[in-house]
Amino acid sequence: MAFHKALKDLNLLDRFLFAEAMEDPVIMQMVLEIILGREIILKYPPQTEKEQRKSPLLRYIRLDVWAMDTEDTVYDTEVQKEDTRNLPKRSRLYQGLIDTKLLEPGEVDFNQMNDVYTIIITPFDIFGKGLYCYTFRMRCDEDTELALNDGATRIFLNTHGTDPAGISSELIELLHYIEHTTEEVSNACQSDRIKELQRRIAAIKSSEVIGVKYMQEWEEKVIEKRKAREEGLEEGRAEGRKEGRSEGAEYKIFSLIRKKMAKGCNPEEIADILEEDLGYVQEVYKFLESQMDRSEEASWDRWRENKAGEK
């Protein structure tokens, strides 16, 4: 069973605390203002774990925090503790699914689409350049001064940056605070906004209501993990074992990974729930990302063919 951190020990990189904190419009607004370096006024209260799905039959993803400002700009803000080595393409999926919701049915004026910022915060450097902030917008390869101006911006924030060029000291302080969400760290910050963040987050951590919610969510994950594990073990016992893992048990794990993907779980969450090796789950997850238009049986057949070809 994974170590269960107390609510008071959570950092903003932990999804539970991040979601609870960003439901506060003041916190969300301050965080966006520090990241983007401009004033932002939210139009609606932020929504956490907002579901995005292209159709009832297809997989959905859960957006950590979704918000819109008074200029109708949309912000999707995510935290990711583990390097799944697929975040650039995952951000593309987030972007695409958000875009499908931006126009009313029958609307043909695509200029009515909102500007969208996808912001992903990580405690590792995806691109290995030492930057705290990587901002991507579409530009022409033949003329890099020519921007597409499609309104889409993707930002990757690295709490372990080493090169402060081009960003504010307040953003560097914020990224450090996101990874180490404590009063000691906030007191060392020059930013009054970060001190206010700490005051509000301390209230969240000390709330009995949120404490009960956190415990219930953890208990539900433990129950789900235990149930999934028992199902896999039962299937494995029934089918026997082959090469250290029976084909029947492997198919069961394969099927469970696919089901958890369809519920929006990432590889780390799936590995934790199923108590499976993260490397194996990531391998299956990456394979299944290219197979979501196939049935489970067809995907399994293709997986076995690929594995047989590797031997």
SULFEN-V328400 format. One record per residue. N is the residue number from 1. RES is the residue in one letter. PHI is phi in degrees with one decimal (999 if undefined). OMEGA is omega in whole degrees, 0 to 359 (NA if undefined). Layout:
n;res;phi;omega
N;RES;PHI;OMEGA
N;RES;PHI;OMEGA
This chain:
n;res;phi;omega
1;M;999;181
2;A;-66.2;179
3;F;-62.0;182
4;H;-102.0;180
5;K;-76.5;174
6;A;-71.0;181
7;L;-55.6;183
8;K;-66.2;182
9;D;-96.6;181
10;L;-70.4;172
11;N;-110.5;181
12;L;-68.6;172
13;L;-75.0;175
14;D;-80.7;189
15;R;-57.6;183
16;F;-61.1;182
17;L;-67.3;179
18;F;-58.8;181
19;A;-64.7;180
20;E;-63.1;182
21;A;-67.7;186
22;M;-75.1;171
23;E;-69.3;175
24;D;-78.2;183
25;P;-58.9;180
26;V;-67.0;178
27;I;-62.6;181
28;M;-59.1;181
29;Q;-64.6;180
30;M;-64.1;180
31;V;-62.4;179
32;L;-64.0;180
33;E;-63.8;179
34;I;-67.9;181
35;I;-66.2;187
36;L;-94.1;176
37;G;69.9;178
38;R;-152.6;180
39;E;-72.3;179
40;I;-133.0;175
41;I;-119.4;184
42;L;-74.9;180
43;K;-85.8;181
44;Y;-131.6;172
45;P;-61.0;178
46;P;-60.3;176
47;Q;-114.8;180
48;T;-103.7;181
49;E;47.4;179
50;K;-73.8;181
51;E;-79.8;173
52;Q;-126.6;182
53;R;-147.0;181
54;K;-76.8;175
55;S;-157.2;181
56;P;-60.7;185
57;L;-91.5;184
58;L;-104.9;181
59;R;-63.7;173
60;Y;-117.2;172
61;I;-122.6;177
62;R;-105.0;175
63;L;-79.9;184
64;D;-55.3;180
65;V;-142.2;182
66;W;-120.2;181
67;A;-146.7;177
68;M;-136.2;179
69;D;-97.7;185
70;T;-70.6;175
71;E;-95.8;179
72;D;66.6;172
73;T;-78.9;183
74;V;-100.5;179
75;Y;-125.9;171
76;D;-111.2;184
77;T;-117.9;186
78;E;-126.2;168
79;V;-116.7;182
80;Q;-141.6;184
81;K;-79.6;184
82;E;-106.5;179
83;D;-82.4;180
84;T;-84.5;179
85;R;59.4;177
86;N;-139.3;187
87;L;-64.5;176
88;P;-58.4;180
89;K;-75.1;176
90;R;-65.4;177
91;S;-63.7;175
92;R;-65.3;177
93;L;-64.8;177
94;Y;-54.4;182
95;Q;-59.2;182
96;G;-64.6;182
97;L;-70.6;175
98;I;-63.8;182
99;D;-58.7;183
100;T;-66.8;182
101;K;-99.6;192
102;L;-88.0;180
103;L;-117.0;175
104;E;-68.4;177
105;P;-54.8;179
106;G;90.6;179
107;E;-70.2;183
108;V;-110.6;179
109;D;-89.5;184
110;F;-70.0;175
111;N;-68.7;177
112;Q;-80.2;180
113;M;-65.2;180
114;N;-69.4;165
115;D;-68.6;184
116;V;-132.3;172
117;Y;-111.1;171
118;T;-106.2;186
119;I;-118.9;180
120;I;-119.6;183
121;I;-108.8;184
122;T;-134.5;173
123;P;-94.3;178
124;F;-152.6;185
125;D;-98.3;183
126;I;-61.0;190
127;F;-105.8;173
128;G;68.4;181
129;K;-102.4;179
130;G;81.9;181
131;L;-79.8;173
132;Y;-81.2;187
133;C;-137.6;175
134;Y;-119.2;182
135;T;-111.5;182
136;F;-120.4;170
137;R;-135.2;183
138;M;-69.8;175
139;R;-135.3;182
140;C;-80.4;178
141;D;-62.4;185
142;E;-75.8;179
143;D;-143.7;188
144;T;-67.6;176
145;E;-80.8;182
146;L;-93.4;180
147;A;-95.0;180
148;L;-73.5;179
149;N;54.5;179
150;D;-92.7;176
151;G;84.0;183
152;A;-104.6;178
153;T;-131.6;175
154;R;-119.0;183
155;I;-123.4;176
156;F;-112.4;181
157;L;-107.0;186
158;N;-117.5;181
159;T;-67.7;181
160;H;-104.0;179
161;G;-63.6;178
162;T;-126.7;183
163;D;-106.4;183
164;P;-83.7;185
165;A;-58.9;172
166;G;83.6;179
167;I;-128.9;183
168;S;-79.7;175
169;S;-64.6;179
170;E;-67.0;178
171;L;-66.2;177
172;I;-61.3;178
173;E;-62.5;180
174;L;-62.1;181
175;L;-63.3;177
176;H;-64.9;180
177;Y;-68.8;178
178;I;-60.6;180
179;E;-79.9;182
180;H;-129.1;189
181;T;-87.5;183
182;T;-133.0;177
183;E;-65.2;180
184;E;-61.2;180
185;V;-67.7;180
186;S;-63.8;179
187;N;-64.6;180
188;A;-81.3;181
189;C;-82.3;175
190;Q;-81.0;186
191;S;-73.9;175
192;D;-67.6;180
193;R;-67.7;178
194;I;-69.4;175
195;K;-63.4;177
196;E;-70.3;175
197;L;-56.8;181
198;Q;-61.7;179
199;R;-60.4;182
200;R;-72.4;181
201;I;-71.8;175
202;A;-60.6;178
203;A;-66.3;177
204;I;-64.8;182
205;K;-64.7;182
206;S;-94.4;182
207;S;-75.2;177
208;E;-65.1;181
209;V;-61.7;180
210;I;-70.5;176
211;G;-61.3;177
212;V;-65.0;179
213;K;-60.5;180
214;Y;-64.5;179
215;M;-64.8;179
216;Q;-63.9;179
217;E;-64.5;179
218;W;-64.4;180
219;E;-62.1;178
220;E;-63.1;179
221;K;-67.2;178
222;V;-62.5;180
223;I;-63.4;180
224;E;-64.1;179
225;K;-62.9;181
226;R;-63.5;181
227;K;-64.1;180
228;A;-63.7;180
229;R;-65.9;180
230;E;-64.2;178
231;E;-63.0;179
232;G;-65.4;180
233;L;-66.4;180
234;E;-62.4;178
235;E;-64.6;181
236;G;-64.4;179
237;R;-64.3;182
238;A;-67.3;185
239;E;-93.0;185
240;G;81.8;184
241;R;-121.0;180
242;K;-142.2;182
243;E;54.2;177
244;G;83.1;179
245;R;-155.0;181
246;S;-67.0;178
247;E;-62.6;179
248;G;-63.1;179
249;A;-67.6;180
250;E;-64.9;177
251;Y;-62.9;180
252;K;-62.8;178
253;I;-64.5;177
254;F;-55.9;180
255;S;-64.5;180
256;L;-66.6;177
257;I;-60.9;180
258;R;-62.2;180
259;K;-66.0;180
260;K;-67.8;174
261;M;-59.4;181
262;A;-64.0;178
263;K;-92.6;176
264;G;90.2;180
265;C;-74.0;175
266;N;-91.1;184
267;P;-56.6;181
268;E;-63.9;179
269;E;-63.3;181
270;I;-64.8;180
271;A;-60.5;180
272;D;-68.8;181
273;I;-63.7;184
274;L;-87.4;185
275;E;55.5;178
276;E;-110.0;178
277;D;-61.4;183
278;L;-61.0;180
279;G;-60.0;179
280;Y;-66.5;180
281;V;-62.2;179
282;Q;-62.4;179
283;E;-63.9;179
284;V;-65.9;181
285;Y;-58.5;181
286;K;-62.0;178
287;F;-62.4;184
288;L;-67.9;178
289;E;-60.2;179
290;S;-94.2;186
291;Q;-121.4;188
292;M;-67.5;176
293;D;-87.7;179
294;R;-102.6;175
295;S;-70.7;180
296;E;-60.9;181
297;E;-63.8;180
298;A;-65.8;178
299;S;-64.7;180
300;W;-63.4;179
301;D;-61.6;180
302;R;-65.5;178
303;W;-61.2;180
304;R;-64.7;178
305;E;-61.5;179
306;N;-62.9;180
307;K;-65.7;179
308;A;-64.8;180
309;G;-70.6;180
310;E;-79.2;183
311;K;-79.9;NA
